Amino acid sequence: MYRLTFLMLACTLPAAYTIYSAKNVIAALGFTANGIMVGSCADKLKSIVTFFNGGTISPESVIITLENIGIEGFDLSTMFMLGAIGALLSIILFMRLKLL
């Protein structure tokens, strides 16, 4: 019983932390809720892509995707995927440490 509780806790906390930290990494790059922050890595990346694309950024660009994530956040399927990745990594780590 205690082992199952520990396993559930060991999977849930890293899954939630993975979702939280992914959003913070994107915000740290400069893709914030207010758009792209001036002088950030995102601003530099946007200017480089704009220069090489002839002054435009395509709608399916990575920059537009990250900007939408920064403004709107992750959709539900992405949060499930990130949570599953965090849970799997925690299970692998705990199995390596022989805690499970």
Sequence and secondary structure as in RCSB ss.txt:
>XXXX:A:sequence
MYRLTFLMLACTLPAAYTIYSAKNVIAALGFTANGIMVGSCADKLKSIVTFFNGGTISPESVIITLENIGIEGFD
LSTMFMLGAIGALLSIILFMRLKLL
>XXXX:A:secstr
 HHHHHHHHHHHHHHHHHHHHHHHHHHHHTEETTEE TTSHHHHHHHHHHHHTTS   TTSHHHHHHHHHHH   
HHHHHHHHHHHHHHHHHHHHHTT  
